[in-house]
């Protein structure tokens, strides 16, 4: 038995020497951590310590109380006495906001403060202040508030949301269900998410738990820096089920700066319409690329037209940032202003080219439908017609409408098929879904102020 044990030990030692230590002519199948080309995933308690980030963020997030009033009629009083006995009823809504300056500027969602008669802000230290509404951008669902505090306030530092990465840890901070200073953790699930909502086309998606009341709160990275404003959830129940969405900080910051400097949002446009390129699309249109934004049409008077972009071009980069979807394109352009210049890289046939495009004002962009050319109304038009929305008819080339051209030109389209037309984008989206054989009902305000309706 001793000899067998000794022999076994010798064989084992010899095999070890042969296979593992003498590796000059052999490659080990075992890859050590230092040899690995991949970064190790840290799951230790130290690696997932969010305490510093949470401590920074909770002091910058506030509770927003929206108080509005509406008049209600008592049907019983109306039945017996012939009048409704009108009563004023108070309605209260709540949400979150983020302090962005030590002197009391606060960013939140437009839907949190919409129709408010009074706005009340409660800080993390329980101090309460009345807030003033500075400005809103309903399209991007951002609002800017101001409080006059008796002290310098802690405020959030903006991070570059373009640099966040899928899989990166994030914290959502807000006041869900009136539970103040709630912190939840998750990761970035996707970037430039297009939910086809009115206006916002470039969300940051995360799996950090967000519920009603979190709207307007902060999405921060592990350094406690602001990378987004929590805005909405995708849920059948109205409560969190796994995904939430935030307006990227770069878009929010640009809107805030516009509201503070100009009093309204300065929105530049590239001037192209089209569709995302994917595998089937690329095959159908015989393209040489499988990702990008296909230009279906170029707007008249736009920077894209002046730079020489044409129908059939595929945009692949803007300022050296990859464009793989419409959300990528709109998300980046929404951080720019009119007259800003961007470098557009595109594929035309088998050639790749780069041109400089100067963004133009949305008001200068024209679109046309069945011989009616229209553009966004200007502040002067709004004042002249005493309206807040609509698109202005600039030209009529439809032969069948020639007898009415003088009446139509200069008028403002208010509704199409009973849908309110807020701007050119709304009109284009509405009309793009109409078949060529279908008729549309148009309600418009003529140049002399008369409301007319007709079928086109």
C-alpha positions in Angstrom: 0.0 0.0 0.0 2.9 2.3 0.8 4.5 1.6 -2.6 1.2 2.2 -4.4 0.7 5.5 -2.6 4.2 6.6 -3.4 3.8 5.7 -7.0 0.5 7.5 -7.3 2.1 10.6 -5.7 5.0 10.5 -8.2 2.7 10.2 -11.2 0.5 13.1 -10.0 3.6 15.3 -9.4 5.1 14.4 -12.7 1.8 15.1 -14.6 1.6 18.5 -12.9 5.1 19.4 -13.9 4.6 18.3 -17.4 1.2 19.9 -18.0 1.2 23.1 -16.0 4.7 24.2 -15.1 6.4 23.4 -18.4 4.3 25.7 -20.6 7.0 26.8 -23.1 5.4 24.8 -25.9 1.8 24.8 -24.7 -1.0 27.4 -24.0 -2.9 27.2 -20.9 -6.7 26.9 -21.3 -7.2 28.9 -18.1 -7.4 32.7 -18.4 -6.4 34.7 -15.3 -8.1 37.9 -14.4 -5.0 39.9 -15.4 -4.9 38.3 -18.8 -8.6 38.8 -19.5 -9.5 41.4 -22.1 -12.8 42.0 -20.3 -13.3 44.2 -17.2 -14.3 42.3 -14.1 -17.8 43.0 -12.8 -17.6 44.4 -9.3 -20.3 43.1 -7.0 -18.6 43.7 -3.7 -20.3 45.8 -1.0 -17.7 48.5 -1.8 -18.4 48.5 -5.5 -22.2 49.1 -5.1 -22.0 51.6 -2.3 -24.4 54.4 -3.3 -24.4 56.3 0.0 -22.4 59.3 -1.2 -24.4 59.7 -4.4 -27.7 59.4 -2.5 -26.6 61.8 0.2 -25.8 64.4 -2.5 -29.0 63.9 -4.4 -31.6 63.8 -1.7 -30.8 67.4 -0.5 -31.3 68.7 -4.1 -34.6 67.0 -4.7 -37.8 68.8 -3.6 -41.5 68.0 -3.2 -43.7 70.0 -5.5 -47.4 70.6 -4.6 -49.7 71.9 -7.4 -52.9 73.5 -6.2 -55.6 74.3 -8.7 -59.2 75.3 -8.5 -62.3 74.4 -10.6 -65.9 75.4 -10.5 -68.4 72.5 -10.1 -72.2 72.7 -10.4 -74.6 71.0 -8.0 -77.1 69.1 -10.2 -79.7 68.7 -7.3 -79.7 72.5 -6.6 -80.1 73.1 -10.4 -83.0 70.6 -10.6 -85.0 72.1 -7.7 -84.1 75.8 -7.9 -83.1 76.3 -11.4 -79.5 77.3 -10.7 -76.4 75.1 -10.0 -75.2 76.5 -6.8 -71.7 76.8 -8.2 -68.9 75.7 -5.8 -65.1 76.1 -6.1 -63.3 72.9 -5.5 -59.6 72.6 -4.7 -57.5 70.0 -6.5 -54.1 69.0 -5.4 -51.4 67.2 -7.3 -47.9 66.4 -6.2 -44.5 65.6 -7.8 -40.8 66.2 -7.5 -38.3 68.8 -8.6 -34.5 69.3 -8.7 -32.7 72.4 -7.4 -30.2 73.5 -10.0 -28.8 76.7 -8.5 -28.1 78.0 -5.0 -30.5 80.9 -5.5 -33.5 78.7 -5.9 -34.1 77.7 -9.5 -35.9 74.4 -9.8 -36.5 72.1 -12.8 -39.5 69.7 -12.9 -41.9 68.3 -15.4 -44.4 70.5 -17.2 -47.2 68.0 -16.4 -46.4 68.4 -12.7 -47.2 72.1 -12.7 -49.8 72.3 -15.4 -52.8 74.5 -14.7 -51.5 75.3 -11.2 -53.0 78.3 -9.3 -50.4 77.9 -6.5 -47.2 76.1 -6.4 -45.6 75.0 -3.1 -42.1 73.6 -2.7 -41.0 71.6 0.3 -37.2 71.1 0.7 -35.6 68.1 2.2 -35.1 70.0 5.5 -38.9 70.4 5.6 -38.8 74.2 4.9 -41.8 75.3 2.7 -41.7 78.1 0.0 -44.1 79.5 -2.6 -42.8 79.0 -6.1 -43.1 81.2 -9.2 -43.4 79.6 -12.7 -40.6 81.0 -14.9 -41.4 79.1 -18.1 -42.4 75.7 -19.6 -41.7 73.6 -22.6 -44.7 71.3 -23.1 -43.1 69.6 -26.0 -40.3 68.2 -23.9 -42.3 68.2 -20.7 -39.9 70.5 -18.8 -40.8 73.4 -16.5 -38.6 75.9 -14.6 -39.6 77.3 -11.2 -38.1 79.8 -8.8 -38.2 80.1 -5.0 -36.8 82.9 -2.8 -35.1 81.1 0.0 -33.5 82.7 3.0 -30.3 80.6 2.6 -28.1 79.2 -0.1 -29.5 76.0 -1.3 -27.7 72.7 -2.2 -28.0 72.1 -6.0 -27.5 69.4 -8.5 -24.5 69.4 -10.9 -25.3 68.5 -14.5 -23.5 65.6 -16.1 -23.1 65.0 -19.8 -26.0 62.6 -20.6 -24.5 61.7 -24.0 -21.7 60.0 -22.1 -23.8 57.6 -20.0 -23.5 54.0 -20.9 -26.0 51.1 -21.0 -25.4 49.0 -17.9 -24.2 52.0 -15.8 -25.6 52.2 -12.2 -28.0 55.0 -11.6 -30.3 56.3 -8.8 -33.8 57.7 -9.1 -34.6 60.2 -6.3 -38.1 61.6 -5.8 -41.3 61.6 -3.8 -43.5 58.7 -5.0 -46.9 58.5 -3.3 -45.8 61.5 -1.1 -43.0 59.5 0.4 -40.3 62.2 0.6 -36.7 61.6 -0.3 -37.1 58.1 -1.7 -34.0 56.6 -3.4 -34.1 53.6 -5.8 -31.3 52.1 -7.7 -31.0 50.4 -11.1 -29.0 50.5 -14.3 -29.3 52.3 -17.7 -31.4 49.9 -19.8 -31.3 51.8 -23.0 -30.5 55.2 -24.5 -32.3 57.4 -27.1 -35.5 55.4 -26.5 -38.3 56.6 -28.9 -41.7 56.1 -27.3 -43.5 58.1 -30.1 -44.8 60.7 -27.7 -45.6 64.2 -28.7 -42.2 65.9 -28.9 -40.0 63.7 -26.7 -38.2 61.2 -28.8 -35.0 60.5 -26.9 -35.5 59.1 -23.4 -33.0 57.5 -21.1 -34.6 54.2 -20.1 -33.8 52.7 -16.6 -35.0 49.9 -14.4 -34.7 52.0 -11.3 -38.2 52.0 -9.6 -40.2 55.1 -10.5 -43.8 55.6 -9.5 -46.4 58.4 -9.5 -44.9 61.3 -7.6 -41.4 60.7 -9.0 -42.1 62.9 -12.0 -39.7 65.8 -12.1 -37.2 64.1 -9.8 -33.6 63.4 -10.4 -31.9 60.5 -12.2 -28.2 60.6 -11.0 -25.1 58.7 -11.6 -22.9 57.1 -8.9 -21.2 60.5 -8.4 -24.5 62.1 -7.6 -24.5 64.1 -10.8 -27.7 64.8 -12.7 -28.1 62.8 -15.9 -31.9 63.0 -16.4 -35.3 64.2 -15.2 -37.6 61.3 -14.4 -40.7 61.8 -16.5 -42.8 58.7 -17.1 -43.3 55.0 -16.8 -44.5 52.4 -19.2 -47.2 50.4 -17.4 -50.6 48.9 -17.8 -51.4 49.6 -14.2 -50.0 53.1 -13.8 -47.4 51.9 -11.3 -43.8 50.7 -11.8 -43.5 47.4 -13.6 -39.8 47.4 -14.6 -39.1 50.4 -16.9 -39.0 54.1 -16.4 -37.9 57.0 -18.6 -36.1 60.2 -18.1 -35.5 63.3 -20.2 -31.7 63.5 -20.7 -29.9 66.2 -18.8 -28.4 67.7 -21.9 -31.8 68.4 -23.3 -33.2 69.6 -20.0 -30.2 71.9 -19.5 -30.6 73.5 -22.9 -34.3 74.2 -22.3 -33.6 75.7 -18.9 -30.9 78.0 -20.3 -33.3 79.1 -23.1 -36.1 79.9 -20.6 -33.7 81.9 -18.4 -32.1 83.8 -21.2 -34.8 84.2 -23.8 -38.1 83.5 -22.0 -38.9 80.7 -24.5 -37.2 77.7 -26.1 -35.0 78.3 -29.0 -35.4 75.2 -31.2 -33.2 74.7 -34.2 -34.1 72.2 -36.9 -32.1 70.3 -39.4 -34.9 70.3 -42.0 -35.2 66.7 -43.1 -37.9 64.1 -42.9 -37.5 60.4 -43.3 -37.3 57.0 -41.6 -34.9 54.8 -39.6 -32.7 52.4 -41.6 -32.8 48.8 -40.6 -32.1 45.5 -42.3 -35.4 45.1 -44.3 -35.5 48.8 -45.1 -31.9 48.7 -46.4 -32.7 45.7 -48.6 -35.9 47.3 -50.0 -34.2 50.5 -50.9 -30.9 48.8 -51.9 -28.8 50.8 -49.5 -25.1 50.2 -48.6 -25.7 50.7 -44.9 -28.0 48.9 -42.4 -28.2 51.8 -39.8 -28.8 55.5 -40.0 -31.5 58.0 -40.9 -32.9 57.9 -44.4 -33.9 61.3 -45.9 -37.2 61.0 -47.5 -37.6 64.7 -48.1 -35.7 68.0 -47.5 -37.6 71.0 -46.2 -37.7 74.2 -48.3 -35.5 77.0 -46.9 -33.8 74.7 -44.4 -30.2 74.4 -43.6 -30.2 70.8 -44.9 -31.4 72.1 -48.3 -28.7 74.9 -48.4 -26.0 72.3 -47.5 -27.0 70.1 -50.4 -28.6 67.1 -48.6 -30.9 65.3 -50.9 -33.7 62.7 -50.8 -32.1 59.2 -50.6 -29.1 60.2 -48.5 -28.6 58.3 -45.3 -27.3 60.3 -42.3 -24.9 58.1 -40.3 -23.2 60.7 -38.0 -23.7 64.2 -36.6 -20.6 65.8 -35.1 -19.0 62.4 -35.2 -21.8 60.9 -33.0 -23.3 57.7 -34.5 -26.9 58.1 -35.7 -28.6 54.7 -35.7 -32.2 55.9 -35.3 -34.5 58.9 -35.4 -34.3 59.2 -31.6 -30.5 59.6 -31.9 -31.0 62.4 -34.5 -33.7 64.3 -32.7 -32.1 63.8 -29.3 -28.9 65.5 -30.4 -30.5 68.3 -32.5 -32.8 69.1 -29.5 -29.6 70.2 -27.6 -28.9 72.8 -30.3 -30.2 76.3 -31.2 -31.0 78.1 -34.4 -27.8 79.1 -36.3 -25.7 76.4 -34.5 -23.7 74.5 -37.0 -23.3 70.7 -37.1 -21.2 68.3 -39.1 -23.4 65.9 -40.9 -21.9 62.7 -42.3 -24.1 60.9 -44.8 -23.9 58.1 -47.4 -25.0 58.8 -51.0 -24.8 55.7 -53.1 -21.4 54.2 -52.4 -19.8 57.5 -51.3 -19.6 58.9 -47.7 -19.5 62.6 -47.4 -19.6 65.3 -44.6 -21.1 68.7 -44.9 -21.7 71.6 -42.5 -25.3 72.4 -41.8 -26.5 75.5 -40.1 -29.7 74.8 -38.1 -32.7 77.0 -38.9 -35.6 78.3 -36.8 -38.7 76.1 -36.7 -40.7 79.1 -37.9 -38.9 79.3 -41.2 -39.5 75.7 -42.1 -42.3 75.1 -44.7 -44.3 72.0 -45.5 -46.9 71.3 -48.1 -49.8 68.9 -48.5 -51.9 68.6 -51.6 -50.9 72.0 -52.9 -51.2 73.8 -49.6 -47.9 75.1 -48.1 -47.8 76.0 -44.4 -45.4 76.9 -41.7 -45.5 77.5 -37.9 -47.2 80.7 -36.7 -45.0 83.5 -35.3 -45.5 85.4 -32.0 -46.9 88.2 -34.2 -49.5 85.9 -35.7 -50.5 84.7 -32.3 -51.1 88.3 -31.2 -52.8 89.3 -34.4 -55.3 86.4 -34.4 -55.5 86.1 -30.5 -54.6 82.4 -30.7 -52.0 80.1 -29.1 -51.6 77.4 -31.7 -52.0 76.7 -35.5 -50.0 76.6 -38.7 -50.1 79.5 -41.2 -50.9 78.9 -44.9 -48.2 80.6 -47.0 -49.1 79.4 -50.5 -51.7 77.5 -52.4 -50.8 75.7 -55.6 -53.7 73.3 -55.8 -55.6 74.1 -59.0 -58.9 73.1 -57.6 -58.4 75.6 -54.8 -57.3 78.4 -57.1 -60.6 80.3 -56.7 -60.1 80.4 -53.0 -56.4 80.9 -52.9 -56.6 84.6 -51.9 -58.9 83.7 -49.0 -56.7 80.8 -47.9 -53.3 82.5 -48.0 -52.4 84.0 -44.8 -55.0 82.0 -42.9 -54.2 79.7 -40.0 -55.1 76.0 -39.9 -56.5 75.2 -36.4 -57.7 71.6 -36.7 -57.4 68.7 -39.1 -60.1 66.0 -38.6 -61.0 67.6 -35.3 -57.4 67.2 -34.0 -55.8 70.4 -32.7 -52.8 71.4 -34.8 -50.2 72.8 -32.5 -47.4 73.2 -35.0 -46.0 72.0 -38.3 -44.8 68.7 -36.8 -48.3 67.9 -35.5 -49.8 68.7 -38.9 -47.2 66.6 -40.7 -47.8 63.7 -38.4 -51.5 64.0 -38.8 -51.5 64.2 -42.6 -48.8 61.5 -43.1 -51.4 59.0 -41.7 -54.0 60.0 -44.3 -54.3 57.8 -47.4 -54.1 59.7 -50.8 -57.7 58.6 -51.5 -59.0 59.9 -48.2 -60.5 63.3 -47.6 -59.6 65.5 -44.6 -61.7 68.1 -42.8 -59.8 71.3 -42.2 -60.9 74.1 -39.8 -59.1 77.4 -40.3 -59.0 81.0 -39.5 -58.9 83.2 -42.6 -56.7 86.3 -42.9 -59.7 88.5 -42.0 -60.5 86.5 -38.9 -63.4 84.3 -40.1 -63.5 80.7 -39.1 -64.2 78.4 -42.0 -64.3 74.6 -42.5 -63.8 72.7 -45.7 -63.1 69.2 -47.0 -59.9 68.6 -49.0 
